[in-house]
Amino acid sequence: MAAQRRNLKQSHQSWTDDLPLCQLCGVGTAPNCEYGPDGKGTQSHPNEDTHLRFRSEDGCSLYGVFNGYDGSRVASFASQCLTAELLLEQLSADHKESDVRRILTQAFEAVEKSYLHTIDDALAEKANLSGYVLPHSEKLQERLKELEQEVSGGAMAIVALILNNKLYIANVGTNRALLCKTTSDGQNQFFQLGRPHSTDNDDELQRLAALGLDSARVRQAGQIAGQNSTRRLGDYRVKINYSDIDLLSAAKTRPIIAEPEIHGSQSLDSVTGFLLLMSEGLIDALECAHGPELVNKEIVAMVAAELAQQSTLEAAAQSVVDRVKRLHHDVYTSGRQRATFCSRHEDMTLLIRTLNYPLADGAAQTPTQGGRIYPVSVPYSNSQSTSKTSVTLSLVMPSQSTLTNGTNTGSTLEEGTPTPGQSPTATLQSTNTQTQSSSSSSGDGSLFRQRGSQAAQPDETGRVPPYVDFTQFYRLWGGEHGDGQMAQGVPGPQ
């Protein structure tokens, strides 16, 4: 039986490698990380996220981000099996919107059934051994652990399908999709397509209440079998053995489902912008660092800024993920109020699909005044203390267009209407002047150079003045290490 299971799983491993990748898409990733008291991070488990980005010959494009837990088995299986269910001529240009929605729903159902079928034998063996194992039988106990590892785990999925230039989003769980459109006057307007299926989603709580569960108790618990999602792929504990879970035991039928919520179709005709698919780990990391209120705005601002600077989509996506990871780490090491929320983060994945949105030509972009501030930290030694700390240096991102969240225009951006061949960019304009510069050191507040409203011009060597004044940094460093030249504020390498 074990050999049959291995062969079945292996049969899904390589055929998708031959499918053409979409060249209008870039993906950035980062593994999970847990910080120690010294601020150094270690990976606590193998990366459990996966993604897909294919474009078939008939013009059908499929994208997805899968957030696995308790192993990557379900996420990997789902990404490959779902591709097979959707890109082997099941979809055609002749299909109506209702047909596409039906096919998407059936594809998820097929993935769920196929995965649970692959663990049938292991579950049966596990149940059999559980009835006969003795406390001193180490071999049987080890076998039970092996079987549990083989059958455990699940995944959340966010999938985007583009057919006939219409966008469909299928969501199961707590990942997220954002659609950003650049309007004719240069504004970037974005929309979140659907809500996460979590224990604080009122619609999901009503669904669970209709099945006989105490929705108030579910909301208060926050998590169901270790996850806050109310829809997920795999996870036999909440699918097959849900009656053994106290929180779910009163359910009339299976309460945790794999049925996707589908949004669309959304016409992409004449749309300039980009689509973002994000794993829960990326969203949570930024929420922990800055709070949940501005997460969508900040992600869109970061993406627009990186698209204006990077020459490839892959580099842009990875730069955004790296920026979020750095922000999360900096909040933890800062000791500020939100530091307690940032002791660890899960795997992070960001998929960017551009929609008639030009990339930068590789030339360096010059920041202008009024951009959103994103801090990065560099270490320094305080001359009055032997303990390590950090100076937070604020980097100003370009702000050349307006960012709007549907009808919510509470936080806007300075704008410039993009011209052909030029990437429109978007960064949030800070409404709190105290966030324009921040430092954990006790200085005179002159760490940051003041700039006029005009962009700095290059000199005869092609350089522009630095945007961050490191004089205080070098003075503190030099005073600690007895370097008289640095202590006088002599700048470092140019």
Residue pairs with C-beta under 8 A, 6 or more apart in sequence:
1 121
1 122
1 125
2 121
4 121
5 118
5 119
5 121
5 122
5 150
8 118
9 77
9 118
12 77
12 80
12 81
12 84
13 80
15 80
15 84
16 52
16 54
16 79
16 80
16 83
16 84
19 54
19 56
19 83
19 87
20 54
20 55
20 56
20 57
21 53
21 54
21 55
22 53
22 54
22 55
22 61
22 63
22 353
23 55
24 55
24 313
24 353
24 354
25 53
25 63
25 313
25 351
25 352
25 353
25 354
26 312
26 313
26 314
26 315
26 316
26 317
26 318
26 351
26 352
27 51
27 53
27 314
27 317
27 318
27 349
27 350
27 351
27 352
28 314
28 316
28 317
28 318
28 319
28 320
28 321
28 322
28 348
28 349
28 350
28 352
29 47
29 49
29 51
29 318
29 321
29 347
29 348
29 349
29 350
30 321
30 322
30 324
30 325
30 347
30 348
31 43
31 46
31 47
31 347
32 43
32 44
32 45
32 47
32 48
32 281
32 344
32 345
32 346
32 347
33 41
33 42
33 43
33 44
33 325
33 329
33 344
33 345
34 41
34 42
34 43
34 44
34 343
34 344
35 41
35 329
35 332
35 333
35 342
35 343
35 344
36 42
39 329
39 332
39 333
41 329
44 344
46 72
47 72
47 347
48 67
48 68
48 69
48 70
48 71
48 72
48 75
48 155
48 347
49 65
49 66
49 67
49 68
49 72
49 75
49 279
49 281
49 347
49 348
49 349
50 66
50 68
50 72
50 75
50 76
50 79
50 349
51 63
51 64
51 65
51 66
51 79
51 277
51 349
51 351
52 62
52 63
52 64
52 66
52 79
52 80
52 82
52 83
53 62
53 63
53 64
53 351
53 353
54 61
54 62
54 63
54 83
54 87
55 61
55 62
56 62
56 87
58 92
58 93
59 93
59 163
59 164
60 86
60 87
60 91
60 161
60 162
60 163
61 160
61 161
61 162
61 163
61 353
62 83
62 86
62 87
62 159
62 160
62 161
62 162
63 159
63 160
63 161
63 275
63 277
63 351
63 353
64 79
64 82
64 157
64 158
64 159
64 160
64 277
64 351
65 157
65 158
65 175
65 277
65 278
65 279
65 349
65 350
65 351
66 75
66 76
66 78
66 79
66 155
66 156
66 157
66 175
66 279
67 75
67 155
67 156
67 157
67 173
67 174
67 175
67 279
67 280
67 281
67 346
67 347
67 349
68 74
68 75
68 76
68 153
68 154
68 155
69 153
69 154
69 155
69 226
69 227
70 152
70 153
70 154
70 226
70 235
71 149
71 152
71 153
72 153
73 153
73 234
74 115
74 153
74 154
74 155
74 233
74 234
74 235
75 155
75 157
77 111
77 114
77 115
77 118
77 234
78 111
78 115
78 155
78 157
78 233
78 234
81 110
81 111
81 114
81 115
82 107
82 108
82 111
82 157
82 159
85 106
85 107
85 110
85 111
86 103
86 104
86 107
86 161
90 103
90 107
91 100
91 103
91 161
91 163
93 163
93 164
95 103
95 163
97 166
97 264
97 265
100 161
100 163
100 168
100 264
100 265
101 168
101 262
101 264
104 159
104 161
104 168
104 170
104 260
104 262
105 170
105 259
105 260
105 262
108 157
108 170
108 172
108 233
108 258
108 259
108 260
109 258
109 259
111 233
111 258
112 233
112 234
112 258
115 233
115 234
116 234
116 236
116 239
116 240
119 150
119 151
119 236
122 147
122 150
122 151
123 151
123 236
123 240
125 147
126 144
126 147
126 148
126 151
129 140
129 143
129 144
129 147
130 144
132 140
133 140
133 141
133 144
134 140
151 236
152 235
152 236
152 237
153 234
153 235
154 227
154 232
154 233
154 234
154 235
154 238
155 173
155 232
155 233
155 234
156 172
156 173
156 174
156 175
156 229
156 231
156 232
156 233
156 280
157 170
157 171
157 172
157 173
157 175
157 233
157 260
158 169
158 170
158 171
158 172
158 173
158 175
158 176
158 177
158 277
158 278
159 169
159 170
159 171
159 260
160 167
160 168
160 169
160 170
160 177
160 275
160 277
160 353
161 167
161 168
161 169
161 170
161 264
162 168
162 268
165 267
165 268
165 269
166 264
166 265
166 266
166 267
166 268
167 179
167 264
167 265
167 266
167 267
167 268
167 275
168 262
168 263
168 264
168 265
168 266
169 177
169 193
169 194
169 262
169 263
169 264
170 260
170 261
170 262
171 177
171 193
171 194
171 196
171 197
171 260
171 261
171 262
171 263
172 197
172 231
172 232
172 233
172 258
172 259
172 260
172 261
173 196
173 197
173 229
173 231
173 232
173 233
173 280
174 196
174 197
174 198
174 228
174 229
174 280
174 283
175 196
175 277
175 278
175 279
175 280
175 283
176 192
176 196
176 276
176 277
176 278
176 280
176 283
177 192
177 193
177 194
177 263
177 275
177 276
177 277
177 278
178 190
178 191
178 192
178 193
178 275
178 276
178 278
178 296
178 299
178 300
179 190
179 191
179 193
179 266
179 273
179 275
179 276
180 188
180 189
180 190
180 191
180 273
180 274
180 275
180 276
180 300
180 303
180 304
180 426
181 188
181 189
181 190
181 191
181 271
181 272
181 273
182 188
182 189
182 272
182 273
182 357
182 401
182 418
182 424
183 189
185 402
185 415
185 417
186 400
186 401
186 402
186 415
186 416
186 417
186 418
186 424
187 401
187 402
187 403
187 404
187 415
188 273
188 300
188 304
188 401
188 402
188 403
188 404
188 413
188 424
188 426
189 403
189 404
189 405
189 406
190 296
190 297
190 300
190 403
190 404
190 405
190 406
191 405
191 406
192 296
193 263
193 264
193 266
194 261
194 263
195 201
195 203
196 229
196 280
197 204
197 229
197 230
197 231
197 261
198 204
198 228
198 229
198 230
199 205
199 218
199 219
199 221
199 222
199 223
199 224
199 228
199 230
200 219
200 222
200 228
201 230
204 230
204 231
205 215
205 218
205 219
206 215
207 230
208 215
208 218
208 230
208 251
208 255
209 215
211 251
211 252
211 253
211 255
212 250
212 251
212 252
213 247
213 248
213 250
213 251
213 255
214 250
217 247
218 224
218 247
221 247
222 228
224 230
224 238
224 245
224 247
224 248
224 256
225 235
225 237
225 238
225 245
227 235
229 256
230 255
230 256
231 256
231 257
231 258
231 259
231 260
231 261
232 238
232 256
232 258
233 258
234 258
235 256
237 244
237 245
238 245
238 248
238 255
238 256
239 254
239 256
242 248
242 249
242 251
242 254
242 255
242 256
243 249
243 251
248 255
248 256
268 355
271 355
271 356
272 355
272 356
272 357
272 424
273 354
273 355
273 356
273 357
274 303
274 307
274 352
274 353
274 354
274 355
274 357
275 352
275 353
275 355
276 299
276 300
276 303
276 350
276 351
276 352
276 353
277 349
277 350
277 351
277 353
278 299
278 349
278 350
278 351
279 346
279 347
279 348
279 349
279 350
280 346
281 345
281 346
281 347
281 348
281 349
282 299
282 321
282 324
282 348
282 349
282 350
283 295
284 345
284 346
285 324
285 325
285 327
285 328
285 342
285 345
285 346
285 348
286 295
286 298
286 299
286 324
286 327
286 328
287 295
288 328
288 331
288 338
288 341
288 342
288 345
289 324
289 327
289 328
289 330
289 331
289 338
289 341
289 342
290 298
290 327
290 331
290 338
291 338
294 411
294 428
296 405
297 403
297 405
297 411
297 428
298 372
298 428
299 320
299 324
299 350
300 403
300 426
301 372
301 397
301 403
301 413
301 426
301 427
301 428
302 320
302 323
302 324
302 374
302 397
302 427
303 316
303 317
303 320
303 352
304 401
304 403
304 423
304 424
304 425
304 426
304 427
305 371
305 397
305 398
305 425
305 426
305 427
306 315
306 316
306 317
306 319
306 320
306 323
307 313
307 316
307 352
307 354
307 357
307 359
307 360
307 423
307 425
308 360
308 365
308 398
308 400
308 423
308 424
308 425
309 316
309 319
309 360
309 364
309 365
309 398
310 316
310 319
310 359
310 360
311 359
311 360
311 361
311 362
312 359
313 352
313 354
313 359
316 352
316 359
317 350
317 351
317 352
320 350
320 352
321 348
321 349
321 350
323 374
324 348
325 345
325 348
326 376
327 374
327 375
328 342
328 345
329 342
329 377
330 375
330 376
330 377
330 390
330 392
331 338
331 339
331 341
331 342
332 339
332 342
332 343
333 339
333 377
333 390
334 377
334 390
334 392
334 440
335 440
357 423
357 424
358 421
358 422
358 423
359 423
360 423
361 421
365 398
365 425
366 398
366 455
366 456
366 464
367 395
367 396
367 397
367 398
367 399
367 455
367 467
368 396
368 398
368 399
368 400
368 414
368 453
368 454
368 455
369 396
369 451
369 452
369 453
370 399
370 414
370 429
370 453
371 396
371 397
371 398
371 399
371 427
371 428
371 429
372 396
372 397
372 399
372 427
372 428
372 429
372 430
373 394
373 395
373 396
373 430
373 435
373 436
373 437
373 438
374 394
374 395
374 397
375 392
375 393
375 394
375 395
375 438
376 392
376 393
376 395
377 390
377 391
377 392
377 393
378 390
378 391
378 393
378 473
379 388
379 389
379 390
380 389
380 390
380 391
380 441
380 473
380 476
380 477
380 480
381 388
381 476
381 477
381 480
381 481
382 389
382 441
382 476
382 480
383 476
383 479
383 480
389 440
389 441
390 440
391 439
391 440
391 441
391 447
391 472
391 473
391 476
392 438
392 439
392 440
393 447
393 448
393 468
393 473
394 435
394 436
394 437
394 438
394 448
394 468
395 467
395 468
396 467
397 427
398 425
398 427
399 413
399 414
399 425
399 426
399 427
399 428
399 429
400 413
400 414
400 415
400 416
400 418
400 424
400 425
400 426
401 413
401 414
401 415
401 416
401 417
401 418
401 424
401 425
401 426
402 412
402 413
402 414
402 415
402 426
403 411
403 412
403 413
403 426
403 427
403 428
404 412
411 428
411 429
411 431
412 429
413 426
413 427
413 428
413 429
414 429
418 424
430 436
436 448
437 445
437 447
437 448
439 445
439 447
441 472
441 476
443 472
444 472
446 469
446 471
446 472
447 468
447 469
447 472
447 473
448 468
448 469
449 465
449 466
449 467
449 468
449 469
451 467
456 464
456 465
456 467
457 464
458 464
463 494
470 491
470 492
471 489
471 491
472 489
474 486
474 487
474 489
474 490
474 491
474 492
475 486
475 487
475 488
475 489
477 483
477 486
478 484
478 485
478 486
478 487
478 488
479 487
486 492
